[in-house]
Amino acid sequence: MRALQIQRLAHRYDATAVLHDVDLTVGPGEVHALVGFNGSGKSTLMRAALGMIRPQGGFVLIDGVEVAHLGSAGWGRVGHLIDTPFVYPELTVRENLWAAARLHGVLASAAADHAARTMADLELGPWADCRASALSQGNRQRVGLGSALVHEPRLLILDEPTNALDPAGVLLLRQQLLARAAAGVAALVSSHHLDEVARVADRVSVIHAGTIVGELDPHGVDL
């Protein structure tokens, strides 16, 4: 079974069509990268995959269940970062990760351990008790990534996750993606950083003007 299956997805904003019969799948243990110019439809596709918008055509399945019918347990197996990091500015880093774990269904007795492991994975320990409002943009991005990872999801949907990250942060994200894929996690990742895509992706789909126009070999010269 595919972790994520998108078929014939179509959507428009007013008179502007932004997705045209898009087909895309992500299997367990696979990092599937989505690349394309600004305005190509990447973010709209990811919002549709997460139920943030209701597309006018096609359907999205997560673990074989249509997104519209996915219950809280199903969403508890999904982690995402879309547009801006999920961060409460008035909470500390530790509190943000604890809250994200609880919101994704982690028991209160285990949420603190999940938060501590995630801080270690993303090297956020020095800022554990700092309010998010005082963090640099790069560290807020790390907290947002931590919020997507803290509940140990089986499907990750990440839109431009390297935004604002310094080279050390990019390396940590790469390590997390590869380690989680090796453990069977499925990941759909959009990025403008093609060199980084080549390091982590198993498949690369190219989207242009709302249509998947082809695939690239992540280890080939075309990418």
C-alpha positions as CSV (number, residue, x, y, z in Angstrom):
1,M,0.0,0.0,0.0
2,R,1.2,3.5,-0.8
3,A,1.6,5.9,2.1
4,L,0.4,8.7,-0.1
5,Q,-1.5,8.4,-3.4
6,I,-2.7,11.4,-5.4
7,Q,-4.7,10.8,-8.6
8,R,-6.0,13.2,-11.2
9,L,-5.8,16.1,-8.8
10,A,-7.1,19.3,-10.2
11,H,-7.6,22.7,-8.6
12,R,-8.2,26.3,-9.5
13,Y,-8.2,29.7,-7.7
14,D,-11.0,31.7,-9.3
15,A,-10.3,31.6,-13.1
16,T,-6.7,30.4,-12.6
17,A,-6.1,26.6,-12.9
18,V,-3.1,25.7,-10.7
19,L,-3.3,21.8,-10.8
20,H,-4.2,19.7,-13.9
21,D,-4.8,16.0,-13.4
22,V,-1.7,15.4,-11.2
23,D,-0.8,11.8,-10.3
24,L,1.9,11.2,-7.6
25,T,2.7,8.5,-5.1
26,V,5.0,8.0,-2.2
27,G,5.8,4.6,-0.8
28,P,7.0,3.6,2.7
29,G,10.8,4.2,3.0
30,E,10.8,6.6,0.0
31,V,11.8,10.2,-0.2
32,H,10.0,11.7,-3.2
33,A,11.1,15.2,-4.1
34,L,8.9,17.7,-6.0
35,V,10.8,20.4,-7.8
36,G,9.5,23.3,-10.0
37,F,9.5,27.1,-10.4
38,N,7.6,29.4,-8.0
39,G,3.9,29.2,-8.9
40,S,4.2,25.8,-10.4
41,G,1.7,24.2,-8.0
42,K,4.0,22.6,-5.4
43,S,2.4,24.2,-2.3
44,T,-1.1,23.8,-3.6
45,L,-0.5,20.1,-4.2
46,M,0.8,19.7,-0.6
47,R,-2.1,21.6,0.9
48,A,-4.5,19.4,-0.9
49,A,-2.6,16.3,0.3
50,L,-3.0,17.6,3.9
51,G,-6.7,18.4,3.5
52,M,-6.0,22.2,3.9
53,I,-7.9,22.8,0.7
54,R,-10.6,20.7,-1.1
55,P,-9.5,20.2,-4.7
56,Q,-12.1,20.4,-7.4
57,G,-11.0,17.2,-9.0
58,G,-9.3,13.9,-8.2
59,F,-8.6,12.5,-4.8
60,V,-5.9,12.0,-2.2
61,L,-5.4,8.8,-0.1
62,I,-3.3,8.4,3.0
63,D,-2.7,4.8,3.9
64,G,-5.5,3.9,1.6
65,V,-8.0,6.3,3.2
66,E,-9.4,9.4,1.5
67,V,-8.2,12.5,3.3
68,A,-11.7,13.8,3.9
69,H,-12.4,10.6,5.9
70,L,-9.0,10.3,7.7
71,G,-9.6,10.2,11.5
72,S,-7.4,11.6,14.3
73,A,-5.4,8.3,14.5
74,G,-4.6,8.6,10.8
75,W,-3.5,12.3,11.1
76,G,-1.4,11.3,14.1
77,R,0.8,9.4,11.6
78,V,1.4,12.5,9.5
79,G,3.9,15.2,10.0
80,H,4.1,18.4,8.0
81,L,5.7,21.8,7.5
82,I,3.9,24.0,5.1
83,D,4.6,27.7,4.5
84,T,5.7,28.8,8.0
85,P,6.9,26.8,11.0
86,F,4.4,25.6,13.5
87,V,5.6,27.6,16.4
88,Y,3.9,29.3,19.3
89,P,6.0,32.5,19.9
90,E,5.1,32.7,23.6
91,L,6.2,29.2,24.4
92,T,9.7,27.9,24.9
93,V,11.3,25.5,22.4
94,R,10.7,22.6,24.9
95,E,7.1,23.6,25.4
96,N,6.5,24.0,21.6
97,L,7.7,20.4,21.0
98,W,5.7,19.1,23.9
99,A,2.6,20.8,22.6
100,A,3.2,19.5,19.1
101,A,3.6,15.9,20.4
102,R,0.3,16.2,22.4
103,L,-1.6,17.7,19.5
104,H,-0.5,14.7,17.4
105,G,-1.8,12.2,19.9
106,V,1.3,11.4,22.0
107,L,0.4,10.6,25.6
108,A,1.2,13.2,28.2
109,S,3.4,10.7,30.0
110,A,5.6,10.3,26.8
111,A,5.5,13.8,25.3
112,A,8.4,15.2,27.3
113,D,10.6,12.3,26.2
114,H,9.6,12.8,22.6
115,A,10.4,16.5,22.9
116,A,13.8,15.8,24.4
117,R,14.8,13.4,21.7
118,T,13.7,15.8,19.0
119,M,15.7,18.6,20.6
120,A,18.7,16.4,20.6
121,D,18.2,15.3,16.9
122,L,18.0,18.9,15.8
123,E,20.6,20.2,18.2
124,L,18.1,22.6,19.9
125,G,19.3,21.9,23.4
126,P,21.0,25.3,24.0
127,W,17.6,27.0,23.3
128,A,15.4,24.6,25.1
129,D,14.1,27.2,27.6
130,C,14.1,30.2,25.2
131,R,10.8,31.6,24.0
132,A,10.3,31.0,20.3
133,S,9.8,34.7,19.8
134,A,13.5,35.3,20.7
135,L,14.9,32.7,18.3
136,S,16.6,33.4,15.0
137,Q,14.7,32.6,11.8
138,G,16.8,29.5,11.3
139,N,16.2,28.1,14.8
140,R,12.4,28.8,14.4
141,Q,12.6,26.7,11.3
142,R,14.3,23.9,13.3
143,V,11.5,24.1,15.8
144,G,9.0,23.9,13.0
145,L,10.7,20.8,11.7
146,G,10.8,19.4,15.2
147,S,7.1,19.8,15.4
148,A,6.7,17.8,12.2
149,L,8.9,15.0,13.5
150,V,8.3,14.9,17.3
151,H,5.4,12.4,17.2
152,E,7.4,9.9,14.9
153,P,5.1,10.1,11.9
154,R,5.0,7.5,9.1
155,L,4.4,10.1,6.4
156,L,6.1,13.5,6.2
157,I,5.0,16.3,3.9
158,L,7.6,19.1,3.9
159,D,7.4,22.3,1.7
160,E,10.8,23.9,1.3
161,P,12.1,22.6,4.6
162,T,15.6,24.0,4.1
163,N,14.3,27.6,4.1
164,A,16.3,29.8,6.5
165,L,18.5,26.8,7.6
166,D,22.2,27.3,7.9
167,P,24.5,24.6,6.5
168,A,24.5,22.8,9.9
169,G,20.7,22.8,9.9
170,V,20.5,21.5,6.4
171,L,22.9,18.6,7.3
172,L,20.7,17.8,10.4
173,L,17.6,17.7,8.2
174,R,19.3,15.5,5.7
175,Q,20.3,13.1,8.4
176,Q,16.8,13.0,9.8
177,L,15.2,12.3,6.4
178,L,17.6,9.5,5.5
179,A,17.4,7.9,8.9
180,R,13.6,8.0,9.0
181,A,13.3,6.7,5.4
182,A,15.6,3.8,6.4
183,A,13.0,3.1,9.1
184,G,10.2,3.0,6.6
185,V,8.9,6.6,6.8
186,A,7.5,8.0,3.5
187,A,8.4,11.6,2.7
188,L,7.2,14.1,0.1
189,V,9.6,17.1,0.0
190,S,9.6,20.2,-2.2
191,S,12.8,22.1,-2.7
192,H,14.6,24.7,-4.8
193,H,17.9,23.3,-3.6
194,L,18.6,20.7,-6.3
195,D,22.0,19.7,-4.9
196,E,20.3,18.8,-1.6
197,V,17.5,17.0,-3.4
198,A,20.2,14.8,-5.1
199,R,21.5,13.8,-1.7
200,V,18.3,12.6,-0.2
201,A,15.7,11.7,-2.9
202,D,14.8,8.3,-4.3
203,R,12.6,9.9,-6.9
204,V,12.3,13.4,-8.3
205,S,9.1,14.7,-10.0
206,V,9.1,17.9,-11.9
207,I,6.0,20.0,-11.8
208,H,5.4,22.9,-14.2
209,A,2.3,25.0,-14.7
210,G,0.3,22.6,-12.5
211,T,1.3,19.4,-14.3
212,I,3.8,16.7,-13.6
213,V,6.0,17.0,-16.7
214,G,8.5,14.2,-15.9
215,E,10.9,12.6,-13.5
216,L,14.6,13.1,-13.0
217,D,17.3,10.6,-11.9
218,P,18.5,12.1,-8.5
219,H,21.9,10.8,-9.4
220,G,21.9,11.8,-13.0
221,V,23.4,14.9,-14.8
222,D,20.0,16.4,-15.7
223,L,19.2,17.3,-12.1
